[in-house]
Amino acid sequence: MTFDGSRYVSNAVKALPPSGIRKFFDLAAQMENVISLGVGEPDFITPWHIIESSFYSAERGHTSYTSNLGLLELRQAISDYLEAKHGVGYDPTNEVLVTTGVSEALDVAIRTLVSPGDEVIVIEPCYVSYKACVLLAGGTPVIVDTHVDNGFRVTAEDIASRLSDRTKAIVLSYPNNPTGAVMDCATLQRIAELAKERDLIVISDEIYSELTYEGTHTCIAALPGMRERTVLLNGFSKAYAMTGWRIGYACGNKHIIGGMMKIHQYTMLCAPIIAQKAAIEALRYGEEAKQRMVAEYDQRRRFIVERLNAIGLTCFEPTGAFYAFPSIAASGMTSEEFCNELLREQSVAVVPGNAFGACGEGFVRCSYAASLQEISEAVTRMERFLADHAR
Ligand SMILES: Cc1ncc(COP(=O)(O)O)c(C=O)c1O
């Protein structure tokens, strides 16, 4: 008899839908000459001084475990950065946890806060992990849709209408993946008031905060009364082109961070020391390289939005992250049909909007973390695709 491993997989894991993004990458990876606007990852290599300082520290023998919380020097640098940038500081001894990417910080935050039956507000379209992490923690994700007519910004009223006695937390994520929407300060203030009124925790994934092209990013933890009830997540993957180093962090109330630390110490032990050393260098000396990358993204952003609109894929103006989220209404196709056919016929990979939640249907995510030349060629191919399918 053949061994059927699937019988041993837990029901919770079996019930998890596979990521709609992954499915697409796997398809694209099997094809040749594909231009990919699919990946949510910088096309830059980590700035050389960051790589060098990390390798140099390894050469000097820094190859050990670190404190479970992460190197104190890094926690201090994170606190200093947040204080200088957003006016909200944290005690590095017990309010900052260094993690293996925001991915781990998110999972650990949700597992720390959520008991079976608790509800968590998830605002869609959004990064694919939020719902999955809530489900794995035994919680219930309660979805709040956002729409293009409101710039994909959630309002306090939208959230209030979905609260119940079991709501424990709200996951916020601005600048947003996949829409590129940012949040204005006034709306954030109203959401903060609601969180205080209804005694909710805000898990704020601000991984794209440095990629804000117009105005300034408001960190919700810096609003009055929000420092204690926000678990602030951020990291190095996007702003410093450091996805492969796997470094992120969580800041918040010492009891919540202490709870997160417990899970982290049993499951991860600590983030890799060479990556922590790299993160220290990034915070101390990475500003110039970061600004150069941000300026490039901004140039590409303007270019892709103008071109998409010109070919009839109406695109709301994203002012954060590195994604454009055009409507594909002109094609008459569903998001999945559009992406499958575009890949098959024109070898261009973009991601169906519904991979980020049902309300993303009718849109596709185009990452502009690609060269101008690639973006230009991809949009030209999309134009050809639309012409071939003119109704
Ligand atoms: C909104 C958002 N949060 C978190 C992550 C994961 O980041 P990290 O590389 O720090 O795990 C991503 C990656 O695409 C993301 O888009």
The ligand as a Gaussian input file, in Angstrom:
#p B3LYP/6-31G(d) Opt

LIG

0 1
 C        2.493000      44.122000       3.428000
 C        3.598000      43.134000       3.627000
 N        3.905000      42.760000       4.872000
 C        4.888000      41.872000       5.106000
 C        5.603000      41.306000       4.072000
 C        6.692000      40.310000       4.402000
 O        7.870000      40.982000       4.664000
 P        9.201000      40.323000       5.209000
 O       10.106000      40.131000       4.034000
 O        9.754000      41.310000       6.178000
 O        8.834000      39.033000       5.849000
 C        5.321000      41.663000       2.757000
 C        6.055000      41.053000       1.627000
 O        5.695000      41.167000       0.482000
 C        4.289000      42.612000       2.525000
 O        3.970000      43.014000       1.294000

